[in-house]
Amino acid sequence: MHNFFALIQEAKSGNPDSMSRLIQEFDPLLKANGRKTGREDGYYDLVLFFIELILKFPIGKFDENSEDKIVMYIKIAIRNKVYDIWRKADPVVSYELADYDRPEEEDAYLWLEWENLLKQLPALQYEIIVGTIWKQESVASIAKQFHVSRQFASQERKRALAFLYKQLQKGR
C-alpha cells in the first residue's frame, strides 16, 4: 500500500516530486472523471483541482494508518468537482425546442420566454428538463445517459424547476 499520508505532507511542504507522484497515482481516477465532465479540458481542470486539493488537504484530520480514508476523501472531492463542473457548464443544446410543436400566434411570446429561461440553465439541468418534459424520458434513463446517479439527476431536476418557478414569479 502507498503511503499517501507522507506523500501529501511532503507535497504540502513544497516537494514537487511528491506532488508528481500523487498525480501519477491518481491519474486513472482523474482521467476517468475528466471524461465524465463532457469537456475537452476536463482532465486538466481536474489535475489543477487535485493540486489545489493536496495543497489545502486537511492532513490533521488523518493519521498514518488512514490510507483508505485519505483515498476516499480525494475520490469524493473529485466527484464533487465533476458535479460542480456539470452545474456551471454552459447549456449544450443537443436539440432545439423548435423541433417540438410550436404554439399558436397568441402564445408565441410565452414560448420565446420559455426558450430563454431554459437556455439560462446549466447543461445537465437543461437536458433533464427538456428530456423529462418534452421527450417524456424518465429521470433514471437521463441519469444513465449522463453517467450520474438517479438521485443526483432528480436533485438537479428539482433545482432547475425551482429556478424556473422563481424566474416565472419575477415576471408577474
Rosetta blueprint (number, residue, H / E / L):
1 M L
2 H L
3 N L
4 F H
5 F H
6 A H
7 L H
8 I H
9 Q H
10 E H
11 A H
12 K H
13 S L
14 G L
15 N L
16 P H
17 D H
18 S H
19 M H
20 S H
21 R H
22 L H
23 I H
24 Q H
25 E H
26 F L
27 D H
28 P H
29 L H
30 L H
31 K H
32 A H
33 N H
34 G H
35 R H
36 K H
37 T L
38 G L
39 R L
40 E L
41 D L
42 G H
43 Y H
44 Y H
45 D H
46 L H
47 V H
48 L H
49 F H
50 F H
51 I H
52 E H
53 L H
54 I H
55 L H
56 K L
57 F L
58 P L
59 I H
60 G H
61 K H
62 F L
63 D L
64 E L
65 N L
66 S L
67 E H
68 D H
69 K H
70 I H
71 V H
72 M H
73 Y H
74 I H
75 K H
76 I H
77 A H
78 I H
79 R H
80 N H
81 K H
82 V H
83 Y H
84 D H
85 I H
86 W H
87 R H
88 K H
89 A L
90 D L
91 P L
92 V L
93 V L
94 S L
95 Y L
96 E L
97 L H
98 A H
99 D H
100 Y L
101 D L
102 R L
103 P L
104 E L
105 E H
106 E H
107 D H
108 A H
109 Y H
110 L H
111 W H
112 L H
113 E H
114 W H
115 E H
116 N H
117 L H
118 L H
119 K H
120 Q L
121 L L
122 P L
123 A H
124 L H
125 Q H
126 Y H
127 E H
128 I H
129 I H
130 V H
131 G H
132 T H
133 I H
134 W H
135 K L
136 Q L
137 E L
138 S L
139 V H
140 A H
141 S H
142 I H
143 A H
144 K H
145 Q H
146 F L
147 H L
148 V L
149 S L
150 R H
151 Q H
152 F H
153 A H
154 S H
155 Q H
156 E H
157 R H
158 K H
159 R H
160 A H
161 L H
162 A H
163 F H
164 L H
165 Y H
166 K H
167 Q H
168 L H
169 Q H
170 K H
171 G L
172 R L
